[in-house]
Amino acid sequence: MTYDYIDSLLTFIHHSPSPYHTVQASRAYLDQAGFQALSLTETWHLARNRAYYIPLYDSGLVAFRTGSDVRRHLRLSAAHTDFPCLRLKYRPEIRQHGYLKLNAEVYGGLLRESWLDRPLSLAGSIALQSEDAFHPKVHLIDVGRPVLTIPRLAIHMNRRANEGVELNPQKDLLPVMGLDQRELTTHFFIDFLSEICHCLPEAILSYDLTVYPYEDGCRLGWHNEFVSSPRLDNLTSVLACLTGLVREDKADGLNVTALFDNEEVGSQTKQGADSQILPDILHRIYHAFGLTDDEFSADLARAFMLSVDVAHAIHPNVPEKCDITNQPVMGHGVALKIASSQRYAGDAAAVAVVKSLCRENDIPYQVFMNRSDIPGGSTLGSLLSANLPLRAMDIGIPITAMHSCRELMGAADQESLIRLIRAFFGHK
């Protein structure tokens, strides 16, 4: 049964090489489940016992189910669609020493060395000129073949390479696209994009393009107990949140899944968790049912949110980087992420709620806490619960090689996470 979950996960990851494609794959999943698409620019006419979703500027999405009694409970799950990567700059063309290279910048806290010597491709959004300046034609593209690589310097030219190499992102992480040819124009990359979009080069006004590893994920291990794949952070959570919402189709109340962009760079964007987009949407839902702001505030005070993002598993070769008493192991269940600094959302009551759900449904779980001398990362949970004051808890699948070009997880944990989110949405 776990293999079915992993097949679905690897397929979802394959179709999600950029945040834009993640939302496209999410929309296709929700469309198939009978969800109705709404728009931020239109007035909503909602009904009970229905399912809806709203795209957020192409790279985020909010989906929700309404029960027969919308006020029975308000439950939310949240995850993020973006991941550490390289993004192409504007005017990226570089012609040096007989090579064609592209100017790129680091997005998020990626492990730079892991991107070397990989077959890389490109995916994202391209905006073309249209007759209306305020409505450009936007296309999603996925080159879908290896067109880039970042070659490593041979050890003969750096005898200290095995002692660790510091990579300068402006110099050492520039992807190579090909060999220079005299017949190429100065804007050879725009010419390349125009062939993909079947348009004139001058029609391309802008783009937001992600460099991604071309190699697909796979099962790994003696008994296939691991999954090795790009973008486990945080597509494991995205798919689990969507699956939990779709499968709990008989749940009452208001169940919401929010997928935000830009978590890896601070979430302070219109489609990020540290914005007013989710509070605004929830207010609009309540108003569509004729409910007041006071009723919304009252329901919010007893609401609950799961902030779903990956956690750090204990590393097999560097176990000393883990906390001395809280040491999640891949394949041993969902990690409950706790921090007194509140870099993870949660309090004693929130921990108790999630533990109770796990115990009632025989779902394996573990606790993750950082070493006291390692601050660790943060998630969107605390940002959301500050702008939308409600009780929240951070959870996720424990992985190793986080923010690497290719990450590692326990295969059994995806099923555990989905079961927990289903229990959360379906609990009476």
Rosetta blueprint (number, residue, H / E / L):
1 M L
2 T H
3 Y H
4 D H
5 Y H
6 I H
7 D H
8 S H
9 L H
10 L H
11 T H
12 F H
13 I H
14 H H
15 H L
16 S L
17 P L
18 S L
19 P H
20 Y H
21 H H
22 T H
23 V H
24 Q H
25 A H
26 S H
27 R H
28 A H
29 Y H
30 L H
31 D H
32 Q H
33 A L
34 G L
35 F L
36 Q E
37 A E
38 L L
39 S L
40 L L
41 T L
42 E L
43 T L
44 W L
45 H L
46 L L
47 A L
48 R L
49 N L
50 R E
51 A E
52 Y E
53 Y E
54 I E
55 P E
56 L E
57 Y L
58 D L
59 S L
60 G E
61 L E
62 V E
63 A E
64 F E
65 R E
66 T E
67 G L
68 S L
69 D L
70 V L
71 R L
72 R L
73 H L
74 L E
75 R E
76 L E
77 S E
78 A E
79 A E
80 H E
81 T L
82 D L
83 F L
84 P L
85 C E
86 L E
87 R E
88 L E
89 K E
90 Y E
91 R E
92 P E
93 E E
94 I E
95 R E
96 Q E
97 H L
98 G L
99 Y E
100 L E
101 K E
102 L E
103 N E
104 A E
105 E E
106 V E
107 Y E
108 G L
109 G L
110 L L
111 L L
112 R H
113 E H
114 S H
115 W H
116 L L
117 D L
118 R L
119 P L
120 L E
121 S E
122 L E
123 A E
124 G E
125 S E
126 I E
127 A E
128 L E
129 Q L
130 S L
131 E L
132 D L
133 A L
134 F L
135 H L
136 P L
137 K E
138 V E
139 H E
140 L E
141 I E
142 D E
143 V L
144 G L
145 R L
146 P L
147 V L
148 L E
149 T E
150 I L
151 P L
152 R L
153 L L
154 A L
155 I H
156 H H
157 M H
158 N L
159 R L
160 R L
161 A H
162 N H
163 E H
164 G L
165 V L
166 E L
167 L L
168 N L
169 P L
170 Q L
171 K L
172 D L
173 L L
174 L L
175 P L
176 V E
177 M E
178 G E
179 L E
180 D L
181 Q L
182 R L
183 E L
184 L L
185 T L
186 T L
187 H L
188 F H
189 F H
190 I H
191 D H
192 F H
193 L H
194 S H
195 E H
196 I H
197 C H
198 H L
199 C L
200 L L
201 P H
202 E H
203 A H
204 I E
205 L E
206 S E
207 Y E
208 D E
209 L E
210 T E
211 V E
212 Y E
213 P E
214 Y L
215 E L
216 D L
217 G L
218 C E
219 R E
220 L E
221 G L
222 W L
223 H L
224 N L
225 E L
226 F E
227 V E
228 S E
229 S E
230 P L
231 R L
232 L H
233 D H
234 N H
235 L H
236 T H
237 S H
238 V H
239 L H
240 A H
241 C H
242 L H
243 T H
244 G H
245 L H
246 V H
247 R H
248 E L
249 D L
250 K L
251 A L
252 D L
253 G L
254 L E
255 N E
256 V E
257 T E
258 A E
259 L E
260 F E
261 D L
262 N L
263 E H
264 E H
265 V H
266 G L
267 S L
268 Q L
269 T L
270 K L
271 Q L
272 G L
273 A L
274 D L
275 S L
276 Q L
277 I H
278 L H
279 P H
280 D H
281 I H
282 L H
283 H H
284 R H
285 I H
286 Y H
287 H H
288 A H
289 F L
290 G L
291 L L
292 T L
293 D H
294 D H
295 E H
296 F H
297 S H
298 A H
299 D H
300 L H
301 A H
302 R L
303 A L
304 F E
305 M E
306 L E
307 S E
308 V E
309 D L
310 V L
311 A E
312 H E
313 A L
314 I L
315 H L
316 P L
317 N L
318 V L
319 P H
320 E H
321 K H
322 C L
323 D L
324 I L
325 T L
326 N L
327 Q L
328 P L
329 V L
330 M L
331 G L
332 H L
333 G L
334 V E
335 A E
336 L E
337 K E
338 I L
339 A L
340 S L
341 S L
342 Q L
343 R L
344 Y L
345 A L
346 G L
347 D L
348 A H
349 A H
350 A H
351 V H
352 A H
353 V H
354 V H
355 K H
356 S H
357 L H
358 C H
359 R H
360 E H
361 N L
362 D L
363 I L
364 P L
365 Y E
366 Q E
367 V E
368 F E
369 M L
370 N L
371 R L
372 S L
373 D L
374 I L
375 P L
376 G L
377 G L
378 S L
379 T L
380 L H
381 G H
382 S H
383 L H
384 L H
385 S H
386 A H
387 N H
388 L L
389 P L
390 L L
391 R E
392 A E
393 M E
394 D E
395 I E
396 G E
397 I L
398 P E
399 I E
400 T E
401 A L
402 M L
403 H L
404 S L
405 C L
406 R L
407 E E
408 L E
409 M E
410 G E
411 A L
412 A H
413 D H
414 Q H
415 E H
416 S H
417 L H
418 I H
419 R H
420 L H
421 I H
422 R H
423 A H
424 F H
425 F H
426 G H
427 H L
428 K L
